[in-house]
């Protein structure tokens, strides 16, 4: 999980501050020293750490903090504000053309996940923003690069313009004509990457830039490479002047130093982050510095959860389900449909990490079985319509047949039925205005043995 180590260390610092009540300049210095070490261990650039600590310290030792009734909260507020400023202050959007098509030129080194993430980004614009994107295959050097783009394009439902292994500059120019003729309002040009920054690579990128005059040059960097990602961003910006950054694999980088350093090093904002490996628009997110700062400080990110829910959950189906829950007519088909919609929001682990107060260390012990949905789906789809509508008719003979048809065990079916029963009981209490007493409480024993119903 992104920033896991940093979040844990900063939370420990704040816990000490809260325990002291009134603070002295000495308390602030000790806290800043610990935060400085935490940032360095998270692989944040030393110059960025130095400036950040200097700014926070200067604000934190002011009279409005030390003389306030809640000085620890004031320090947390300052750290939150400065972290947000460090990452760019506000979310930045892709530069859109006044007259379509908008041209987005994707650049980056090999291995950063450029081709996969350009497809995710195109899928995001298609599904979430209702655009008509076009992918353009201008990586004519890497073996199977064109084929890879065609495959990922098909998976996200976005057409690909390709002319084989020809001249990438001509391919880019002709793609714009194709886009205009076919009504594509945003064009993503997948350029060639290299194993390292070199003059030949930059010369080709500059030639494509001159030929198509992109509205946005977006650099894809791998968060897992830490300061190498920051150095690559600086090299690309110096050579071709990038407009923004897409940071891939952010959820896999427990340190997160690159995300905290890129804006300070290049002056260019992170605009999107890639999470997970699946080709799904839920696995790419706009980057909001204030929300990321909240995650780092353990305050959660409820706004992102709400947005994911709004983008994935069908309002009509939700209204129908609410009516069924109120009249106690919820079926296993409804249960499965809700689980599928929640799954579209992303991995359960990443969603739980956005809930305020949830400690990433607790999630290590929680048994979050991401494959359980597939088993649940197989079990429910192996039932007859009558069985899905009324699970009470499921006797041992029927369960045995369903287990054979779904490749599971009778025990798995019993477990699913218990989860369904618990869900319907909870729904009954919620719709009658009585919430179960345990709802909202954290898992006992640090989450050990805790299971989610999907």
C-alpha positions in Angstrom: 0.0 0.0 0.0 1.4 3.5 -0.9 3.1 5.4 1.9 2.5 2.6 4.3 5.8 3.1 6.2 5.6 6.9 6.1 2.0 6.9 7.4 2.9 4.6 10.3 5.9 6.7 11.4 4.1 10.1 11.1 1.1 8.7 13.0 3.5 7.7 15.8 5.0 11.2 15.9 1.5 12.8 16.2 0.5 10.3 18.9 3.4 11.5 21.0 2.5 15.2 20.4 -1.1 14.7 21.4 0.1 13.0 24.6 2.1 16.1 25.7 -0.7 18.6 25.8 1.1 22.0 25.7 4.1 21.9 23.4 7.5 23.6 23.6 10.0 24.5 20.8 12.0 21.4 21.9 9.0 19.1 21.4 8.5 20.5 17.9 12.2 20.0 17.1 12.1 16.4 18.2 8.9 15.8 16.2 10.4 17.4 13.1 13.6 15.3 13.4 11.5 12.1 13.4 9.4 13.3 10.4 12.6 14.2 8.6 13.9 10.6 9.1 10.5 9.2 8.1 10.6 11.2 4.8 14.2 10.2 4.0 13.3 6.5 4.7 10.4 6.9 2.3 13.0 7.8 -0.4 12.0 11.5 -0.6 14.7 13.7 -2.1 17.0 15.2 0.6 16.6 18.7 -0.8 12.8 18.3 -0.8 12.9 17.0 2.8 15.1 19.9 3.9 12.8 22.6 2.5 9.7 20.8 3.8 11.0 20.5 7.4 12.2 24.1 7.4 8.8 25.4 6.3 6.9 23.3 8.7 9.2 24.1 11.7 9.0 27.8 11.0 5.2 27.7 11.1 5.0 25.2 14.0 7.0 27.3 16.5 4.8 30.4 16.0 2.8 31.8 18.9 -0.6 30.7 17.2 0.5 27.1 17.6 2.4 27.0 20.9 -0.2 29.1 22.7 -3.3 27.4 21.3 -5.5 25.1 23.3 -4.8 22.2 20.9 -1.2 22.7 19.7 -0.8 19.1 18.4 -3.8 19.5 16.1 -2.3 22.8 14.9 0.9 21.0 14.0 -1.0 18.2 12.2 -2.9 20.9 10.2 0.4 22.6 9.2 1.9 19.3 8.1 -1.2 18.4 6.1 -1.2 21.8 4.4 2.5 21.6 3.6 2.3 18.0 2.3 -0.6 19.1 0.0 1.5 22.1 -1.2 4.5 19.8 -1.8 2.5 17.6 -4.2 1.0 20.5 -6.1 -1.7 22.0 -4.0 -4.7 21.2 -6.1 -5.6 18.5 -8.6 -4.4 19.2 -12.2 -6.3 18.2 -15.3 -5.2 17.3 -18.8 -5.0 20.3 -21.1 -7.9 20.0 -23.4 -8.0 21.5 -26.9 -10.6 24.2 -27.7 -11.4 22.3 -30.9 -11.2 18.5 -30.9 -9.3 16.3 -31.1 -7.2 16.8 -28.0 -3.8 15.3 -28.6 -2.1 13.6 -25.6 1.5 12.5 -26.3 2.5 9.7 -23.8 6.3 9.4 -23.2 8.4 7.4 -20.8 11.2 4.8 -20.4 10.6 1.1 -21.1 9.3 -0.8 -18.2 7.3 2.1 -16.7 4.0 0.6 -17.8 3.4 3.2 -20.5 1.4 1.1 -22.9 -0.8 -0.5 -20.2 -1.5 2.9 -18.5 -2.2 4.7 -21.8 -4.9 2.1 -22.4 -6.2 2.6 -18.8 -6.3 6.3 -19.3 -8.1 6.0 -22.6 -10.6 3.7 -20.9 -11.0 6.3 -18.1 -11.8 9.0 -20.6 -14.3 6.7 -22.4 -16.1 5.3 -19.4 -15.9 8.1 -16.8 -15.8 11.2 -19.0 -17.8 9.8 -22.0 -15.2 10.8 -24.6 -14.4 9.0 -27.8 -10.7 8.2 -27.5 -8.3 6.8 -30.1 -5.0 5.0 -29.3 -2.1 5.5 -31.7 0.8 3.0 -32.0 4.0 5.0 -32.5 6.3 2.5 -30.7 7.6 0.8 -33.8 10.8 -0.5 -32.3 9.9 -2.7 -29.3 9.0 -6.2 -30.3 5.2 -6.8 -30.2 4.6 -3.2 -28.9 2.0 -2.6 -31.6 0.3 -6.0 -30.9 0.3 -5.2 -27.2 -1.4 -1.9 -27.7 -4.1 -3.5 -30.0 -4.7 -6.2 -27.3 -5.1 -3.7 -24.4 -7.1 -1.3 -26.6 -9.6 -4.1 -27.4 -9.9 -5.0 -23.7 -10.8 -1.4 -22.8 -13.0 -1.0 -25.9 -10.9 1.8 -27.5 -9.9 1.6 -31.2 -6.2 1.6 -32.2 -4.7 3.4 -35.2 -1.6 1.6 -36.4 0.4 1.5 -39.7 2.8 -1.3 -38.8 6.5 -0.5 -38.2 6.7 2.6 -40.4 7.8 6.2 -39.6 6.4 7.1 -36.2 6.2 10.8 -37.2 4.0 10.0 -40.2 1.9 7.6 -38.1 1.2 10.4 -35.6 0.3 12.9 -38.3 -2.1 10.5 -40.1 -3.7 9.5 -36.8 -5.0 13.0 -36.4 -6.7 12.9 -39.9 -8.2 9.5 -38.9 -9.5 10.9 -35.6 -11.2 13.8 -37.3 -12.8 11.5 -39.9 -14.0 9.0 -37.3 -15.2 11.5 -34.6 -12.5 10.7 -32.0 -12.2 13.7 -29.7 -9.1 12.7 -27.8 -6.0 11.0 -29.2 -3.4 9.2 -27.1 -0.1 8.7 -28.9 1.9 5.8 -27.4 5.5 6.7 -28.3 8.6 4.5 -28.1 10.5 4.1 -24.8 14.1 3.3 -24.1 16.0 1.6 -21.3 17.5 4.9 -20.5 17.3 8.5 -21.6 19.3 9.1 -24.8 19.7 11.8 -27.6 18.1 9.6 -30.3 15.0 9.0 -28.2 14.6 12.7 -27.4 15.2 13.7 -31.0 12.3 11.5 -32.2 10.0 12.8 -29.4 10.8 16.4 -30.4 10.0 15.5 -34.1 6.6 14.0 -33.1 5.9 17.0 -30.9 6.6 19.4 -33.8 4.5 17.4 -36.2 1.3 17.0 -34.1 1.6 19.9 -31.6 0.2 18.0 -28.6 -2.1 19.7 -26.1 -0.5 17.6 -23.4 2.8 15.7 -23.0 2.4 13.2 -20.2 5.3 11.3 -18.8 4.7 7.8 -17.3 7.0 6.9 -14.5 7.2 3.8 -12.2 6.7 4.7 -8.5 8.6 1.6 -7.6 11.9 3.1 -9.0 11.8 5.9 -6.4 14.3 8.7 -7.0 15.1 7.2 -10.5 11.6 8.1 -11.4 12.2 11.7 -10.3 15.5 11.9 -12.2 13.7 10.6 -15.4 11.0 13.2 -15.0 13.6 15.9 -14.7 15.5 14.6 -17.8 12.3 14.4 -19.9 11.1 17.9 -18.8 14.5 19.4 -19.6 14.5 17.8 -23.1 10.9 18.1 -24.3 9.0 20.1 -21.6 6.4 17.8 -20.2 3.0 19.0 -18.9 2.2 16.4 -16.3 3.1 13.0 -14.9 1.2 9.7 -14.7 2.7 7.6 -11.9 2.2 3.9 -12.3 2.3 1.2 -9.6 1.7 3.7 -6.8 -0.2 1.2 -4.7 2.8 -1.2 -4.9 5.3 1.3 -3.5 5.2 1.3 0.3 7.6 4.2 0.5 6.0 6.7 -1.9 9.0 9.1 -2.1 8.7 9.7 -5.9 5.1 11.0 -5.5 6.3 13.5 -2.9 9.4 14.6 -4.9 8.2 14.9 -8.6 6.4 18.3 -8.3 9.3 19.9 -6.3 11.9 18.5 -8.7 10.2 19.4 -12.0 7.6 21.9 -11.2 5.1 19.7 -13.2 2.2 18.0 -11.4 1.2 14.4 -11.1 -2.1 14.3 -12.9 -3.0 10.6 -12.7 -1.9 7.5 -10.7 -2.1 3.9 -11.9 -3.1 1.3 -9.3 -3.4 -2.4 -9.7 -2.6 -4.4 -12.8 -6.0 -5.0 -14.3 -7.1 -3.0 -17.4 -10.0 -1.2 -15.8 -10.8 2.5 -15.5 -11.2 1.9 -11.7 -7.4 1.1 -11.7 -6.5 4.7 -12.7 -7.3 7.7 -10.6 -6.9 11.5 -11.0 -4.3 12.6 -8.5 -5.5 15.0 -5.8 -2.7 16.3 -3.5 -5.0 17.1 -0.6 -6.6 13.6 -0.6 -3.2 12.0 -0.8 -1.9 14.1 2.1 -4.9 12.9 4.1 -4.1 9.3 3.3 -0.5 9.8 4.4 -1.6 11.3 7.7 -4.1 8.4 8.4 -7.1 10.6 7.8 -8.5 8.5 5.0 -9.9 9.5 1.7 -13.7 9.3 1.8 -14.2 11.6 -1.2 -12.4 9.1 -3.5 -14.5 6.3 -2.1 -17.7 8.3 -2.8 -16.6 9.1 -6.3 -15.8 5.5 -7.1 -19.2 4.5 -5.8 -21.0 7.2 -7.9 -19.1 6.1 -11.0 -19.7 2.3 -10.6 -23.0 1.8 -8.7 -26.1 1.8 -10.9 -28.6 4.2 -9.2 -31.7 2.4 -10.7 -30.5 -1.0 -9.4 -29.7 0.5 -6.0 -33.2 1.9 -5.8 -34.7 -1.4 -6.7 -32.5 -3.2 -4.2 -33.5 -0.8 -1.4 -37.1 -1.5 -2.1 -36.5 -5.3 -1.9 -34.5 -4.9 1.3 -37.3 -3.0 2.8 -39.8 -5.7 2.0 -37.3 -8.5 2.8 -37.3 -9.9 -0.8 -33.6 -9.7 -1.5 -32.4 -12.7 -3.5 -29.0 -14.2 -4.2 -29.1 -12.6 -7.6 -29.3 -9.2 -5.9 -26.5 -10.2 -3.5 -24.2 -11.2 -6.4 -25.0 -8.0 -8.3 -24.1 -5.8 -5.4 -20.8 -7.7 -4.9 -19.9 -7.2 -8.6 -20.6 -3.5 -8.4 -18.4 -3.1 -5.3 -15.6 -5.1 -7.0 -15.7 -2.6 -9.9 -14.6 0.1 -7.4 -11.1 -1.5 -7.1 -9.4 -3.9 -4.8 -11.0 -4.3 -1.3 -7.5 -3.7 0.3 -7.1 -0.3 -1.5 -10.7 0.7 -0.5 -10.1 -0.2 3.1 -6.9 1.9 3.1 -9.0 5.0 2.3 -11.2 4.6 5.4 -10.2 7.1 8.2 -8.5 5.4 11.1 -7.8 2.1 9.4 -4.2 1.2 10.2 -2.4 -0.5 7.2 -0.7 -2.8 9.8 -4.2 -4.1 10.8 -4.9 -5.0 7.1 -1.8 -7.2 7.0 -3.6 -9.7 9.3 -7.0 -9.3 7.7 -7.9 -12.2 5.5 -9.0 -10.3 2.4 -9.7 -13.0 -0.3 -10.0 -11.1 -3.6 -10.7 -14.5 -5.4 -13.8 -15.1 -3.2 -16.1 -13.2 -5.6 -15.3 -15.7 -8.4 -16.2 -18.6 -6.1 -19.4 -16.9 -5.0 -20.3 -16.1 -8.6 -19.7 -19.8 -9.6 -21.8 -21.1 -6.7 -24.8 -18.7 -7.4 -24.8 -19.3 -11.1 -24.9 -23.0 -10.5 -28.2 -22.6 -8.8 -31.7 -22.7 -10.4 -33.7 -19.5 -10.5 -36.0 -20.9 -7.7 -33.0 -21.6 -5.5 -31.5 -18.1 -6.0 -34.9 -16.6 -5.2 -35.4 -18.7 -2.1 -32.2 -20.1 -0.6 -34.2 -21.8 2.2 -35.1 -24.7 -0.2 -31.5 -25.7 -0.5 -31.2 -29.1 1.1 -28.1 -31.3 1.2 -28.9 -32.9 -2.1 -29.3 -29.6 -3.9 -26.1 -28.2 -2.3 -24.2 -31.3 -3.4 -25.3 -30.7 -7.0 -24.4 -27.0 -6.8 -20.9 -27.8 -5.4 -20.3 -30.3 -8.3 -21.4 -27.7 -10.8 -19.3 -24.8 -9.4 -16.2 -26.8 -8.5 -16.5 -25.9 -4.8 -17.5 -27.8 -1.6 -20.7 -28.0 0.3 -18.9 -26.1 3.1 -18.3 -23.2 0.7 -22.0 -23.1 -0.1 -23.0 -23.1 3.6 -20.5 -20.2 4.2 -22.0 -18.2 1.4 -25.5 -18.8 2.7 -24.4 -17.6 6.2 -23.0 -14.4 4.6 -26.2 -13.8 2.7 -28.3 -14.3 5.8 -26.1 -11.9 7.8 -26.4 -9.4 5.0 -30.2 -9.6 4.8 -30.4 -9.3 8.6 -28.3 -6.2 8.5 -30.4 -4.8 5.7 -33.5 -5.4 7.7 -32.1 -3.5 10.7 -30.8 -0.6 8.6 -34.2 -0.2 6.7 -36.0 -0.3 10.1 -33.7 2.4 11.5 -31.8 0.1 13.9 -28.1 -0.3 13.1 -26.3 -3.4 14.6 -24.1 -2.4 17.5 -20.9 -3.8 16.0 -21.1 -1.7 12.8 -18.3 0.8 12.5 -16.1 -0.8 15.1 -12.6 -1.9 14.1 -11.8 -5.6 13.9 -10.7 -7.1 17.2 -7.1 -8.4 17.8 -5.7 -6.0 15.2 -7.7 -7.6 12.5 -6.4 -11.1 13.0 -8.8 -13.7 11.6 -11.1 -10.9 10.2 -12.9 -11.9 7.0 -14.8 -9.7 4.6 -17.8 -11.2 2.8 -16.1 -10.9 -0.6 
